Each structure stands twice: as C-alpha cells, then as structure tokens.
Amino acid sequence: MISQFFILSSKGDPLIYKDFRGDSGGRDVADLFYRKLTGLPGGESPVVMYHDDRHFIHIRHSGLYLVATTSENVSPFSLLELLSRLATLLGDYCGSLNEGTISRNVALVYELLDEVLDYGYVQTTSTEMLRNFIQTEAVVSKPFSLFDLSSVGLFGAETQQNRVAPSSAASRPVLSSRSDQSQKNEVFLDVVERLSVLIASNGSLLKVDVQGEIRLKSFLPSGSEICIGLTEELCVGKSELRGYGPGIRADEVSFHSSVNLDEFESHRILRLQPPQGELTVMRYQLSDDLPSPLPFRLFPSVQWDQGSGRLQVYLKLRCDLPPKRPGSQHSSAPSPAPRGRQVSMLAGQTPWVEPLLHQGSSHLARPLPYPPSSLSQELSSPDQKAELAEGALHWDLPRVQGGSQLSGLFQMDVPGLQGPPSHGPSPSAPLGLGPASLSFELPRHTCSGLQVRFLRLSFSACGNANPHKWVRHLSHSNAYVIRI
C-alpha cells in the first residue's frame, strides 16, 4: 500500500504526481524528497529514506526519479519491484521512458496509474491485461529514421554510445494507433553484458565479474511462440561439462516465469509465449574465470619530479579483441550509418542482424590528488582528446579497433604533490594518484562467449506476414579499474 507516487526529472521538476490516500503533505512532499536527496553527501543516494513518519522509496531510470511514499510498515523490496514494473509498463505504453515522452503522454500516464493502483493498492501491472482498459493513445514525437540515431539505445536504456539500435524498438509503444494499420510484427532480442574488472598494479587480475541479461521486446500478436537457441556448450555451474572444448560457463542462471525449460538441459533452447512489450528472458552471472582474454589492457608509466612538481604520465591501451570477426552465414553486408557507426538491416526469416566489426568507444579517467596548473599532451591519433575535469585526467577515444594499440603522453604541473623523499625525477607514483577507470562499449561481443544460435517464431500465430527479427550482442563496462 502506497500513499503517493510521483516522477521527478533529473533537476527535480515534478512531471507526474498522484496522491492515492490523502494522508500526506501534498505536492510539497516531492520537493522535500529532492532536497533531502541532493543534500546527501557522496554520489550514491539510498533507495529507501525515512523522514517525518514517512518512507520514501525510489529508483532512477533514464535520468528520472520514480518515487513511492508510504506511512505503513510495507516491505521495501515489494515497493522497489512495483516501481521497476511501473517503469517497464510506462516504457511499453509510451514507447520509451524519459522526460520528453512523459511530458507528451501525461494523460496516458495518469490513466495507467488509475488502472494499476486503487487507493494505493496494486491491482495489476500486466501490459497484456491493461490493453483492454487503456483508451488513450501514445504521442510519439517523430517516426524513426536511420539518419537520426541520436536518441536510440537499448529499448530506451541509457548506454555510452546510444546509437546502436537498428530499428524503432526504443521509441515504439506496444499499444499502436487504432488508425495505423501499417504496424509491423517485430521482435527484438538483446544479449547485454556488464563487465566489472579490477586489475592490480603489476597487471594481475584481482577480480572479474560478468552480469548478463537476455532482453526481449515483442510486437507480435498474443499467443505467438518464440524459440531461442543458445550456445550448446553453455555450462551452468562449475561442475557441469558439455562438449569437447573449454565450454562457456555461467555460475548462476535465472529465467522469466513464462519460459519453458523442457529443452534447455538437452539442447539449450528456450521457448516462451511473451506478451507484447519488454521482458527479461534470462539473467546470468559469471565470476573469476572468463573463456576469453579481457578486451583491454592498460600499461601505465609515471615519472614525477618532486622538485619542480612536474608529473609525466605515459598510457598505452591495447585492445585484445580480434581485429575483425567475419559475419555469420546468414548476415548481409552492412549499410553505412552516420558518425562512423555501422548498422546491418535484415528482415523476413533472417535469424539475426548486428554490426560486423568490433568497434567501440572508450573513455579513460585517472584521478589526481591536486588540480594541475597546466597540461601538455601527445596522442597517437588526431581523433583522440584529453582534458582535465573534476580532479581527473580524462582521455577520450572515439573508436578502438580490435588488435590495435593507442598511446598518450601527458605532462602536468601539479603543485603540492607529496611522496617519498627523493631528489630529481622519480619512477614511483606520488601519493594520492588514483587508479585508472575505463568505460567502453563493445557491439557484437559477449565476454562470457554466450551467443544466440537462432531465433524462431510460430508463423501460424503471427498471421500471414513474415515478422521481422532482430538479435544483437553488446558488452559494456560497469567498473573497469586498473590500479597504478
């Protein structure tokens, strides 16, 4: 049971406010929440806060704050699950969840809240069931164009490049216009992995963790069956062995409740009849042992002149991915897209589409103990850039090709540095020099090695027209830290 629900922008502007029980302080509660949130020290705020006999539970999605308040003793995990389902529901009906779509679809959002919650009690969060009651149509800003990929991501999720989706899945609502008869039957499948790595100063690997998800967004009619074939060599747990090679392993695996696992043990096939909208078919985790080498290696070198306070940092970044991966036998040549990125487009019964080369953008940040007074740089390519911001040295690499090496020499005057007593240049790093943090995104690559072998649909349930099928693999950094 909740008392209020509201949505705030990243600047604290109230976009949606709904009071279900009338036992709170009105709209001032939203301002109170944002003031307490921004007044907390540190960058991470707690998802559950308590103030004046009232609990605040919130999640952040695409820069928005989704907040629920209650004065009762309610499990915070149940409210977090409710907020997560509301975020998915709003994304399904509005096309995507961001400040622009919420502002354009205020009437639709309030209609959804009236159907989902009655006097603060949850009635249903099923996208399929709510289709029978929702009458307001979503307002979409403009049709999708391959020549404008500035706001398209993983079904609307924020990524580093945000320009890798091959179709309008990120902005298309599941409840199509009643006057539009040209809506396609489409299904989108993403294999997304988040990589967390900690590397010691001597280059040894201290920690590695992969969190993966298989996300599905379906625009197929109800009752359509989808068959997803995964890599047959996938082993669940450390004791299971399949095939003759090293195998692909996942320590833990969980599935959506609608997934049929009858063929998973024998052939690694998932069957399900998904409702229209987005859902997470499978989650998996892998720790401490990757079947392939890490995508990036950093080789730093630091020299510091204590007398003059001059700091010289040489960084060499090596990409250990293959320089080129050939496309599968079902892929066609990619069509060029703006800004140097490639998008491949296929339709009909073709099993999958995705970029054909390992391409990714990278960003490296290295904290400094004191603000430098000057910076000089020598970079290995003209498209790179480096700057000093927020107490750190930031090195941006728009594109890193597999098998390549990039380097940068940075010289800074940093007064106030302290270190071991010495005279002249010293090879040891000064005190307070933080570790290097790397952010990147890799299309058509999974660090665990998990791949989608095929994606099959039940055509009899999908009508006469062949549905469009899209499959994509993507890895991005969650925390990639190299100690100096």
Disulfide bonds with the S-S distance in Angstrom:
none
